[in-house]
Amino acid sequence: MDLLRFFSKSSSNSKNIAKERLKLVLVHDRGDLSPKFLEMIKGDIIRVISEYVEIDKDGLDIKMTRTRRETDNMPIPALVANIPILKIKNKS
């Protein structure tokens, strides 16, 4: 979870935008998420993460999938991201 703390340094505005996007993902997943909407999410994730690290955009893989909740084994949507990091930027 330290990686998540690393990315929490973003401005509260970016945090709120990302939070709202993820809420929309959960709502739209039940009605089959459109490729256009997934591309919008992908663009937002790239923009926010790129403020802190240099990434390999060609190796980036973001997709929606389903997983099972540990507590009751119910299926739930999941956003899975494989983001190759090339270099961590030095921000002071």
N, C-alpha and C positions, 0 to 999 in steps of 0.2 A: 504493500500500500504506500510505500515511500514515493513511488513514481507518481501516484495521484497527488500527494502533497507537493511534489515538485511543480506540477501543473496548476496547483491552486494559487500560485502567485499572480495569475492573470487578473486583470481588472475585474471588478464586480460586474461591470456591464457585459463583458465577454462571458463571464460565468453565468449570468442570468440568461443570455441568449442561448448558450449551450444547454442549459437546464430546460428551457422552453422547447428547444428542438428535440431533446430526448423525450420529453413528455409527449410531443406530437408523434414521435416514432412509435411509442407504445400504443397510442390511440390508432394510428394508421395501420399498424401491423395486423390488427384484427380484420381489416378490410383490404388486405393485400397491398403492401407498400409499393408505390409506383417507382420505377427506375429514376424518374426525374427528381422525385422527392429524396431518394437515397443519394443522388448526386449532389443535391443541395446540402445535405448533412455532411457528406464527404468533404465538400468545399469548405464548410464552416470548421470542421475538425482540422483540416490542413492549415487553414488560416490561423487558428488559435495555437496549434502546436508549433507551427513555424516561427512563432514569436520567440520560442525558447530553444528549439533544436532545428538543425538542418536535417531534413528527411529525404529518403529516396522515394520520390513520388511515383516512379515507375514500379517499384516493388510494393506499393501501398495496396492493401486489400481490406476493404470494409464491406461487411455484408450483414444482413439480418438472418437470424436463425432462431431455432427454438431450443430451449433447454428445460430442465425440470427443476422446480423449486425444491430445496432440501427439506423444508419443513413438512410438506404434504405431497411431494412428488407431482404436483400439478404442472402442466406445460405452461411456459411463459416465454415471451419473445426476448431475444438477446441481440444486442448490437456487438458484433465481433470485429475487432480491428487489429490488423497486423501492420505495424508501422515501422519500417526499418529506419533506425536513427543513424545518421552519418556522423554528426558532430553536435555536441552541446554548445550552445552559444553562451558567451560570457556577458551576462547582464549585471550591471551594478546598480 
